[in-house]
């Protein structure tokens, strides 16, 4: 019995570092050059195809062609850098949104 418990404890300790890094995260991107009515759906579809992305919400672009995209993702599979690369590759440069000062 003690041997079985020891094996499970060792196995758990072995996997603990991997479990500590995986999790759901959220980021907000400022996306540019979104001037047309189809741009939000193109940006949303592009972000949804990034491996690890679980949810994407995009707003309508403002008069300057800028919009915000809120993305939920598994941080073990995706990163904001991968999302920025994907949108930029489709002609919509982006950067991580800076927190607004209150």
N, CA, C and O atoms as a Tinker XYZ file with bonds, in Angstrom:
   408  protein
     1  N      0.825000   -1.191000    0.000000    73     2
     2  CA     0.000000    0.000000    0.000000    64     1     3
     3  C      0.868000    1.253000    0.000000    63     2     4     5
     4  O      0.607000    2.200000   -0.742000    81     3
     5  N      1.924000    1.250000    0.856000    73     3     6
     6  CA     2.813000    2.408000    0.920000    64     5     7
     7  C      3.550000    2.603000   -0.395000    63     6     8     9
     8  O      3.818000    3.734000   -0.799000    81     7
     9  N      3.875000    1.512000   -1.057000    73     7    10
    10  CA     4.558000    1.601000   -2.342000    64     9    11
    11  C      3.665000    2.257000   -3.384000    63    10    12    13
    12  O      4.121000    3.105000   -4.151000    81    11
    13  N      2.392000    1.869000   -3.413000    73    11    14
    14  CA     1.438000    2.452000   -4.351000    64    13    15
    15  C      1.276000    3.941000   -4.101000    63    14    16    17
    16  O      1.268000    4.726000   -5.050000    81    15
    17  N      1.149000    4.343000   -2.855000    73    15    18
    18  CA     1.011000    5.764000   -2.518000    64    17    19
    19  C      2.273000    6.521000   -2.926000    63    18    20    21
    20  O      2.197000    7.636000   -3.441000    81    19
    21  N      3.421000    5.913000   -2.696000    73    19    22
    22  CA     4.693000    6.533000   -3.070000    64    21    23
    23  C      4.804000    6.731000   -4.572000    63    22    24    25
    24  O      5.297000    7.762000   -5.030000    81    23
    25  N      4.351000    5.754000   -5.335000    73    23    26
    26  CA     4.395000    5.865000   -6.797000    64    25    27
    27  C      3.491000    6.999000   -7.269000    63    26    28    29
    28  O      3.892000    7.802000   -8.112000    81    27
    29  N      2.272000    7.071000   -6.731000    73    27    30
    30  CA     1.364000    8.148000   -7.129000    64    29    31
    31  C      1.901000    9.509000   -6.713000    63    30    32    33
    32  O      1.764000   10.478000   -7.459000    81    31
    33  N      2.506000    9.596000   -5.545000    73    31    34
    34  CA     3.076000   10.860000   -5.076000    64    33    35
    35  C      4.224000   11.291000   -5.984000    63    34    36    37
    36  O      4.326000   12.467000   -6.333000    81    35
    37  N      5.074000   10.370000   -6.363000    73    35    38
    38  CA     6.191000   10.685000   -7.253000    64    37    39
    39  C      5.682000   11.115000   -8.625000    63    38    40    41
    40  O      6.201000   12.060000   -9.220000    81    39
    41  N      4.677000   10.424000   -9.115000    73    39    42
    42  CA     4.093000   10.764000  -10.410000    64    41    43
    43  C      3.481000   12.166000  -10.371000    63    42    44    45
    44  O      3.651000   12.948000  -11.307000    81    43
    45  N      2.777000   12.475000   -9.298000    73    43    46
    46  CA     2.181000   13.800000   -9.134000    64    45    47
    47  C      3.221000   14.899000   -9.078000    63    46    48    49
    48  O      3.034000   15.967000   -9.661000    81    47
    49  N      4.312000   14.643000   -8.382000    73    47    50
    50  CA     5.389000   15.632000   -8.292000    64    49    51
    51  C      6.075000   15.816000   -9.641000    63    50    52    53
    52  O      6.544000   16.910000   -9.957000    81    51
    53  N      6.134000   14.774000  -10.420000    73    51    54
    54  CA     6.741000   14.848000  -11.746000    64    53    55
    55  C      5.899000   15.720000  -12.678000    63    54    56    57
    56  O      6.443000   16.488000  -13.471000    81    55
    57  N      4.577000   15.602000  -12.583000    73    55    58
    58  CA     3.680000   16.343000  -13.459000    64    57    59
    59  C      3.347000   17.747000  -12.965000    63    58    60    61
    60  O      2.847000   18.560000  -13.742000    81    59
    61  N      3.604000   18.049000  -11.717000    73    59    62
    62  CA     3.238000   19.336000  -11.131000    64    61    63
    63  C      3.800000   20.532000  -11.907000    63    62    64    65
    64  O      3.061000   21.497000  -12.103000    81    63
    65  N      5.048000   20.530000  -12.355000    73    63    66
    66  CA     5.546000   21.695000  -13.092000    64    65    67
    67  C      4.785000   21.954000  -14.386000    63    66    68    69
    68  O      4.614000   23.106000  -14.784000    81    67
    69  N      4.328000   20.892000  -15.046000    73    67    70
    70  CA     3.571000   21.072000  -16.279000    64    69    71
    71  C      2.190000   21.651000  -15.995000    63    70    72    73
    72  O      1.721000   22.517000  -16.734000    81    71
    73  N      1.551000   21.198000  -14.963000    73    71    74
    74  CA     0.221000   21.681000  -14.600000    64    73    75
    75  C      0.274000   23.121000  -14.136000    63    74    76    77
    76  O     -0.688000   23.862000  -14.335000    81    75
    77  N      1.359000   23.536000  -13.531000    73    75    78
    78  CA     1.482000   24.898000  -13.017000    64    77    79
    79  C      1.545000   25.913000  -14.151000    63    78    80    81
    80  O      1.143000   27.062000  -13.968000    81    79
    81  N      2.036000   25.516000  -15.305000    73    79    82
    82  CA     2.187000   26.445000  -16.415000    64    81    83
    83  C      0.942000   26.529000  -17.298000    63    82    84    85
    84  O      0.728000   27.546000  -17.958000    81    83
    85  N      0.142000   25.508000  -17.322000    73    83    86
    86  CA    -1.032000   25.492000  -18.186000    64    85    87
    87  C     -2.189000   26.198000  -17.502000    63    86    88    89
    88  O     -2.369000   26.099000  -16.288000    81    87
    89  N     -2.957000   26.900000  -18.289000    73    87    90
    90  CA    -4.127000   27.551000  -17.734000    64    89    91
    91  C     -4.751000   28.484000  -18.742000    63    90    92    93
    92  O     -4.181000   28.774000  -19.794000    81    91
    93  N     -5.918000   28.939000  -18.401000    73    91    94
    94  CA    -6.620000   29.857000  -19.279000    64    93    95
    95  C     -6.205000   31.284000  -18.958000    63    94    96    97
    96  O     -6.118000   31.681000  -17.796000    81    95
    97  N     -5.953000   32.034000  -20.002000    73    95    98
    98  CA    -5.562000   33.431000  -19.856000    64    97    99
    99  C     -6.408000   34.266000  -20.809000    63    98   100   101
   100  O     -7.023000   33.739000  -21.735000    81    99
   101  N     -6.430000   35.554000  -20.574000    73    99   102
   102  CA    -7.161000   36.492000  -21.435000    64   101   103
   103  C     -6.246000   37.645000  -21.786000    63   102   104   105
   104  O     -5.497000   38.137000  -20.942000    81   103
   105  N     -6.310000   38.068000  -23.021000    73   103   106
   106  CA    -5.583000   39.258000  -23.442000    64   105   107
   107  C     -6.487000   40.108000  -24.310000    63   106   108   109
   108  O     -7.448000   39.617000  -24.901000    81   107
   109  N     -6.168000   41.382000  -24.377000    73   107   110
   110  CA    -6.905000   42.313000  -25.226000    64   109   111
   111  C     -5.910000   42.915000  -26.212000    63   110   112   113
   112  O     -4.864000   43.432000  -25.822000    81   111
   113  N     -6.251000   42.839000  -27.483000    73   111   114
   114  CA    -5.405000   43.411000  -28.527000    64   113   115
   115  C     -6.069000   44.634000  -29.131000    63   114   116   117
   116  O     -7.285000   44.662000  -29.320000    81   115
   117  N     -5.271000   45.637000  -29.429000    73   115   118
   118  CA    -5.708000   46.751000  -30.268000    64   117   119
   119  C     -5.338000   46.375000  -31.693000    63   118   120   121
   120  O     -4.164000   46.163000  -31.999000    81   119
   121  N     -6.332000   46.293000  -32.561000    73   119   122
   122  CA    -6.129000   45.862000  -33.943000    64   121   123
   123  C     -6.364000   47.064000  -34.854000    63   122   124   125
   124  O     -7.312000   47.826000  -34.663000    81   123
   125  N     -5.489000   47.222000  -35.844000    73   123   126
   126  CA    -5.539000   48.393000  -36.721000    64   125   127
   127  C     -5.872000   48.006000  -38.169000    63   126   128   129
   128  O     -5.823000   46.833000  -38.538000    81   127
   129  N     -6.208000   49.008000  -38.973000    73   127   130
   130  CA    -6.502000   48.881000  -40.405000    64   129   131
   131  C     -7.800000   48.118000  -40.660000    63   130   132   133
   132  O     -7.946000   47.479000  -41.702000    81   131
   133  N     -8.735000   48.179000  -39.731000    73   131   134
   134  CA   -10.009000   47.463000  -39.885000    64   133   135
   135  C    -11.082000   48.449000  -40.360000    63   134   136   137
   136  O    -11.975000   48.828000  -39.603000    81   135
   137  N    -10.975000   48.851000  -41.615000    73   135   138
   138  CA   -11.852000   49.895000  -42.141000    64   137   139
   139  C    -13.165000   49.385000  -42.710000    63   138   140   141
   140  O    -14.132000   50.144000  -42.768000    81   139
   141  N    -13.237000   48.137000  -43.129000    73   139   142
   142  CA   -14.445000   47.673000  -43.819000    64   141   143
   143  C    -15.394000   46.952000  -42.862000    63   142   144   145
   144  O    -15.031000   46.623000  -41.733000    81   143
   145  N    -16.585000   46.720000  -43.326000    73   143   146
   146  CA   -17.602000   46.057000  -42.504000    64   145   147
   147  C    -17.262000   44.593000  -42.243000    63   146   148   149
   148  O    -17.710000   44.028000  -41.245000    81   147
   149  N    -16.485000   43.973000  -43.116000    73   147   150
   150  CA   -16.109000   42.565000  -42.951000    64   149   151
   151  C    -14.883000   42.374000  -42.062000    63   150   152   153
   152  O    -14.606000   41.260000  -41.617000    81   151
   153  N    -14.156000   43.446000  -41.803000    73   151   154
   154  CA   -12.898000   43.326000  -41.046000    64   153   155
   155  C    -13.073000   42.651000  -39.683000    63   154   156   157
   156  O    -12.275000   41.772000  -39.357000    81   155
   157  N    -14.071000   43.010000  -38.869000    73   155   158
   158  CA   -14.197000   42.332000  -37.576000    64   157   159
   159  C    -14.342000   40.815000  -37.708000    63   158   160   161
   160  O    -13.750000   40.070000  -36.927000    81   159
   161  N    -15.115000   40.353000  -38.680000    73   159   162
   162  CA   -15.284000   38.898000  -38.833000    64   161   163
   163  C    -14.010000   38.249000  -39.343000    63   162   164   165
   164  O    -13.725000   37.105000  -38.988000    81   163
   165  N    -13.236000   38.943000  -40.165000    73   163   166
   166  CA   -11.961000   38.395000  -40.645000    64   165   167
   167  C    -10.977000   38.278000  -39.485000    63   166   168   169
   168  O    -10.303000   37.259000  -39.337000    81   167
   169  N    -10.897000   39.326000  -38.663000    73   167   170
   170  CA    -9.996000   39.303000  -37.513000    64   169   171
   171  C    -10.409000   38.203000  -36.543000    63   170   172   173
   172  O     -9.562000   37.466000  -36.038000    81   171
   173  N    -11.708000   38.091000  -36.282000    73   171   174
   174  CA   -12.197000   37.062000  -35.364000    64   173   175
   175  C    -11.841000   35.670000  -35.871000    63   174   176   177
   176  O    -11.342000   34.843000  -35.108000    81   175
   177  N    -12.089000   35.407000  -37.135000    73   175   178
   178  CA   -11.790000   34.100000  -37.722000    64   177   179
   179  C    -10.292000   33.812000  -37.676000    63   178   180   181
   180  O     -9.879000   32.691000  -37.380000    81   179
   181  N     -9.489000   34.817000  -37.966000    73   179   182
   182  CA    -8.034000   34.651000  -37.927000    64   181   183
   183  C     -7.577000   34.256000  -36.533000    63   182   184   185
   184  O     -6.772000   33.338000  -36.375000    81   183
   185  N     -8.088000   34.943000  -35.524000    73   183   186
   186  CA    -7.693000   34.642000  -34.144000    64   185   187
   187  C     -8.206000   33.275000  -33.687000    63   186   188   189
   188  O     -7.522000   32.572000  -32.943000    81   187
   189  N     -9.395000   32.902000  -34.125000    73   187   190
   190  CA    -9.956000   31.600000  -33.749000    64   189   191
   191  C     -9.132000   30.439000  -34.305000    63   190   192   193
   192  O     -9.183000   29.332000  -33.769000    81   191
   193  N     -8.378000   30.682000  -35.370000    73   191   194
   194  CA    -7.557000   29.622000  -35.966000    64   193   195
   195  C     -6.179000   29.498000  -35.312000    63   194   196   197
   196  O     -5.405000   28.615000  -35.680000    81   195
   197  N     -5.866000   30.354000  -34.363000    73   195   198
   198  CA    -4.610000   30.212000  -33.625000    64   197   199
   199  C     -4.793000   29.070000  -32.633000    63   198   200   201
   200  O     -5.735000   29.080000  -31.840000    81   199
   201  N     -3.907000   28.094000  -32.673000    73   199   202
   202  CA    -4.019000   26.925000  -31.798000    64   201   203
   203  C     -3.999000   27.370000  -30.335000    63   202   204   205
   204  O     -3.117000   28.116000  -29.912000    81   203
   205  N     -4.987000   26.898000  -29.573000    73   203   206
   206  CA    -5.076000   27.219000  -28.155000    64   205   207
   207  C     -6.069000   28.317000  -27.828000    63   206   208   209
   208  O     -6.403000   28.513000  -26.659000    81   207
   209  N     -6.550000   29.038000  -28.833000    73   207   210
   210  CA    -7.543000   30.091000  -28.598000    64   209   211
   211  C     -8.897000   29.434000  -28.380000    63   210   212   213
   212  O     -9.315000   28.580000  -29.162000    81   211
   213  N     -9.585000   29.842000  -27.303000    73   211   214
   214  CA   -10.867000   29.228000  -26.967000    64   213   215
   215  C    -12.058000   30.150000  -27.194000    63   214   216   217
   216  O    -13.182000   29.676000  -27.359000    81   215
   217  N    -11.827000   31.470000  -27.205000    73   215   218
   218  CA   -12.937000   32.409000  -27.399000    64   217   219
   219  C    -12.393000   33.733000  -27.891000    63   218   220   221
   220  O    -11.354000   34.201000  -27.424000    81   219
   221  N    -13.106000   34.345000  -28.850000    73   219   222
   222  CA   -12.710000   35.645000  -29.383000    64   221   223
   223  C    -13.932000   36.541000  -29.448000    63   222   224   225
   224  O    -14.983000   36.140000  -29.949000    81   223
   225  N    -13.787000   37.759000  -28.938000    73   223   226
   226  CA   -14.828000   38.783000  -29.061000    64   225   227
   227  C    -14.185000   40.020000  -29.657000    63   226   228   229
   228  O    -13.183000   40.513000  -29.138000    81   227
   229  N    -14.751000   40.525000  -30.740000    73   227   230
   230  CA   -14.216000   41.736000  -31.353000    64   229   231
   231  C    -15.291000   42.811000  -31.367000    63   230   232   233
   232  O    -16.481000   42.521000  -31.488000    81   231
   233  N    -14.855000   44.045000  -31.241000    73   231   234
   234  CA   -15.767000   45.183000  -31.321000    64   233   235
   235  C    -15.752000   45.763000  -32.727000    63   234   236   237
   236  O    -14.950000   45.359000  -33.570000    81   235
   237  N    -16.632000   46.698000  -32.965000    73   235   238
   238  CA   -16.641000   47.392000  -34.244000    64   237   239
   239  C    -15.485000   48.378000  -34.299000    63   238   240   241
   240  O    -15.085000   48.943000  -33.281000    81   239
   241  N    -14.964000   48.574000  -35.477000    73   239   242
   242  CA   -13.855000   49.510000  -35.650000    64   241   243
   243  C    -14.350000   50.941000  -35.499000    63   242   244   245
   244  O    -15.492000   51.257000  -35.834000    81   243
   245  N    -13.476000   51.798000  -34.992000    73   243   246
   246  CA   -13.811000   53.212000  -34.892000    64   245   247
   247  C    -13.480000   53.909000  -36.216000    63   246   248   249
   248  O    -13.092000   53.252000  -37.182000    81   247
   249  N    -13.629000   55.222000  -36.262000    73   247   250
   250  CA   -13.405000   55.983000  -37.494000    64   249   251
   251  C    -11.958000   55.893000  -37.981000    63   250   252   253
   252  O    -11.685000   56.126000  -39.158000    81   251
   253  N    -11.039000   55.559000  -37.091000    73   251   254
   254  CA    -9.626000   55.433000  -37.466000    64   253   255
   255  C     -9.270000   54.019000  -37.930000    63   254   256   257
   256  O     -8.119000   53.759000  -38.280000    81   255
   257  N    -10.240000   53.107000  -37.936000    73   255   258
   258  CA    -9.999000   51.733000  -38.348000    64   257   259
   259  C     -9.385000   50.878000  -37.251000    63   258   260   261
   260  O     -8.798000   49.830000  -37.520000    81   259
   261  N     -9.526000   51.335000  -36.013000    73   259   262
   262  CA    -8.987000   50.593000  -34.870000    64   261   263
   263  C    -10.112000   49.894000  -34.120000    63   262   264   265
   264  O    -11.209000   50.436000  -33.986000    81   263
   265  N     -9.839000   48.700000  -33.637000    73   263   266
   266  CA   -10.814000   47.971000  -32.838000    64   265   267
   267  C    -10.098000   47.154000  -31.786000    63   266   268   269
   268  O     -8.881000   46.979000  -31.836000    81   267
   269  N    -10.863000   46.658000  -30.838000    73   267   270
   270  CA   -10.317000   45.829000  -29.759000    64   269   271
   271  C    -10.814000   44.405000  -29.925000    63   270   272   273
   272  O    -11.965000   44.163000  -30.290000    81   271
   273  N     -9.925000   43.478000  -29.652000    73   271   274
   274  CA   -10.272000   42.059000  -29.667000    64   273   275
   275  C     -9.896000   41.481000  -28.304000    63   274   276   277
   276  O     -8.766000   41.637000  -27.841000    81   275
   277  N    -10.854000   40.815000  -27.672000    73   275   278
   278  CA   -10.602000   40.152000  -26.392000    64   277   279
   279  C    -10.525000   38.662000  -26.663000    63   278   280   281
   280  O    -11.447000   38.074000  -27.229000    81   279
   281  N     -9.415000   38.053000  -26.252000    73   279   282
   282  CA    -9.150000   36.664000  -26.589000    64   281   283
   283  C     -8.888000   35.855000  -25.332000    63   282   284   285
   284  O     -8.054000   36.228000  -24.506000    81   283
   285  N     -9.611000   34.733000  -25.187000    73   283   286
   286  CA    -9.322000   33.757000  -24.131000    64   285   287
   287  C     -8.557000   32.615000  -24.776000    63   286   288   289
   288  O     -8.883000   32.174000  -25.878000    81   287
   289  N     -7.524000   32.138000  -24.069000    73   287   290
   290  CA    -6.678000   31.113000  -24.663000    64   289   291
   291  C     -5.996000   30.277000  -23.598000    63   290   292   293
   292  O     -5.881000   30.677000  -22.439000    81   291
   293  N     -5.548000   29.111000  -24.022000    73   291   294
   294  CA    -4.760000   28.219000  -23.179000    64   293   295
   295  C     -3.318000   28.684000  -23.304000    63   294   296   297
   296  O     -2.719000   28.574000  -24.374000    81   295
   297  N     -2.757000   29.203000  -22.217000    73   295   298
   298  CA    -1.419000   29.784000  -22.308000    64   297   299
   299  C     -0.308000   28.746000  -22.486000    63   298   300   301
   300  O      0.855000   29.111000  -22.659000    81   299
   301  N     -0.652000   27.468000  -22.445000    73   299   302
   302  CA     0.321000   26.427000  -22.754000    64   301   303
   303  C      0.408000   26.187000  -24.258000    63   302   304   305
   304  O      1.363000   25.580000  -24.742000    81   303
   305  N     -0.606000   26.673000  -25.005000    73   303   306
   306  CA    -0.649000   26.433000  -26.452000    64   305   307
   307  C     -0.561000   27.699000  -27.283000    63   306   308   309
   308  O     -0.120000   27.648000  -28.431000    81   307
   309  N     -0.963000   28.818000  -26.740000    73   307   310
   310  CA    -1.016000   30.054000  -27.513000    64   309   311
   311  C     -0.358000   31.180000  -26.724000    63   310   312   313
   312  O     -0.149000   31.080000  -25.515000    81   311
   313  N     -0.040000   32.245000  -27.438000    73   311   314
   314  CA     0.547000   33.411000  -26.796000    64   313   315
   315  C      0.059000   34.662000  -27.519000    63   314   316   317
   316  O     -0.324000   34.587000  -28.687000    81   315
   317  N      0.067000   35.806000  -26.847000    73   315   318
   318  CA    -0.288000   37.049000  -27.526000    64   317   319
   319  C      0.587000   37.297000  -28.761000    63   318   320   321
   320  O      0.107000   37.829000  -29.762000    81   319
   321  N      1.850000   36.921000  -28.695000    73   319   322
   322  CA     2.737000   37.111000  -29.847000    64   321   323
   323  C      2.245000   36.318000  -31.064000    63   322   324   325
   324  O      2.304000   36.816000  -32.188000    81   323
   325  N      1.765000   35.099000  -30.849000    73   323   326
   326  CA     1.236000   34.286000  -31.952000    64   325   327
   327  C     -0.027000   34.913000  -32.537000    63   326   328   329
   328  O     -0.250000   34.861000  -33.747000    81   327
   329  N     -0.847000   35.501000  -31.677000    73   327   330
   330  CA    -2.075000   36.158000  -32.140000    64   329   331
   331  C     -1.745000   37.404000  -32.953000    63   330   332   333
   332  O     -2.350000   37.652000  -33.996000    81   331
   333  N     -0.782000   38.185000  -32.470000    73   331   334
   334  CA    -0.363000   39.389000  -33.190000    64   333   335
   335  C      0.220000   39.009000  -34.545000    63   334   336   337
   336  O     -0.055000   39.670000  -35.547000    81   335
   337  N      1.013000   37.962000  -34.583000    73   335   338
   338  CA     1.582000   37.491000  -35.847000    64   337   339
   339  C      0.478000   37.093000  -36.822000    63   338   340   341
   340  O      0.560000   37.398000  -38.012000    81   339
   341  N     -0.553000   36.412000  -36.322000    73   339   342
   342  CA    -1.659000   35.962000  -37.183000    64   341   343
   343  C     -2.435000   37.136000  -37.761000    63   342   344   345
   344  O     -2.707000   37.163000  -38.961000    81   343
   345  N     -2.800000   38.113000  -36.924000    73   343   346
   346  CA    -3.568000   39.258000  -37.437000    64   345   347
   347  C     -2.728000   40.117000  -38.365000    63   346   348   349
   348  O     -3.218000   40.599000  -39.386000    81   347
   349  N     -1.460000   40.310000  -38.012000    73   347   350
   350  CA    -0.575000   41.114000  -38.858000    64   349   351
   351  C     -0.400000   40.452000  -40.218000    63   350   352   353
   352  O     -0.347000   41.135000  -41.241000    81   351
   353  N     -0.311000   39.136000  -40.233000    73   351   354
   354  CA    -0.193000   38.398000  -41.486000    64   353   355
   355  C     -1.398000   38.552000  -42.393000    63   354   356   357
   356  O     -1.293000   38.365000  -43.605000    81   355
   357  N     -2.541000   38.890000  -41.816000    73   355   358
   358  CA    -3.764000   39.109000  -42.599000    64   357   359
   359  C     -3.962000   40.587000  -42.936000    63   358   360   361
   360  O     -4.975000   40.959000  -43.526000    81   359
   361  N     -2.994000   41.429000  -42.561000    73   359   362
   362  CA    -3.084000   42.857000  -42.892000    64   361   363
   363  C     -3.647000   43.721000  -41.782000    63   362   364   365
   364  O     -3.968000   44.889000  -42.001000    81   363
   365  N     -3.768000   43.152000  -40.583000    73   363   366
   366  CA    -4.314000   43.892000  -39.445000    64   365   367
   367  C     -3.274000   43.925000  -38.327000    63   366   368   369
   368  O     -3.329000   43.097000  -37.418000    81   367
   369  N     -2.329000   44.864000  -38.376000    73   367   370
   370  CA    -1.335000   44.920000  -37.304000    64   369   371
   371  C     -2.013000   45.131000  -35.957000    63   370   372   373
   372  O     -3.061000   45.771000  -35.869000    81   371
   373  N     -1.407000   44.592000  -34.921000    73   371   374
   374  CA    -2.016000   44.667000  -33.595000    64   373   375
   375  C     -0.931000   44.783000  -32.540000    63   374   376   377
   376  O      0.241000   44.502000  -32.791000    81   375
   377  N     -1.348000   45.202000  -31.359000    73   375   378
   378  CA    -0.473000   45.177000  -30.192000    64   377   379
   379  C     -1.337000   44.930000  -28.977000    63   378   380   381
   380  O     -2.555000   45.107000  -29.010000    81   379
   381  N     -0.682000   44.515000  -27.894000    73   379   382
   382  CA    -1.405000   44.276000  -26.650000    64   381   383
   383  C     -1.912000   45.609000  -26.126000    63   382   384   385
   384  O     -1.175000   46.594000  -26.076000    81   383
   385  N     -3.168000   45.623000  -25.739000    73   383   386
   386  CA    -3.786000   46.842000  -25.213000    64   385   387
   387  C     -3.182000   47.193000  -23.869000    63   386   388   389
   388  O     -3.028000   46.336000  -22.999000    81   387
   389  N     -2.846000   48.450000  -23.711000    73   387   390
   390  CA    -2.329000   48.931000  -22.421000    64   389   391
   391  C     -3.501000   49.147000  -21.482000    63   390   392   393
   392  O     -4.545000   49.637000  -21.911000    81   391
   393  N     -3.357000   48.795000  -20.216000    73   391   394
   394  CA    -4.440000   49.050000  -19.267000    64   393   395
   395  C     -4.728000   50.540000  -19.182000    63   394   396   397
   396  O     -3.809000   51.359000  -19.166000    81   395
   397  N     -6.001000   50.883000  -19.130000    73   395   398
   398  CA    -6.359000   52.305000  -19.041000    64   397   399
   399  C     -6.132000   52.797000  -17.625000    63   398   400   401
   400  O     -6.340000   52.067000  -16.656000    81   399
   401  N     -5.703000   54.042000  -17.518000    73   399   402
   402  CA    -5.467000   54.633000  -16.199000    64   401   403
   403  C     -6.793000   55.094000  -15.632000    63   402   404   405
   404  O     -7.586000   55.738000  -16.320000    81   403
   405  N     -7.030000   54.759000  -14.370000    73   403   406
   406  CA    -8.288000   55.128000  -13.732000    64   405   407
   407  C     -8.099000   56.334000  -12.867000    63   406   408
   408  O     -9.051000   56.800000  -12.242000    81   407
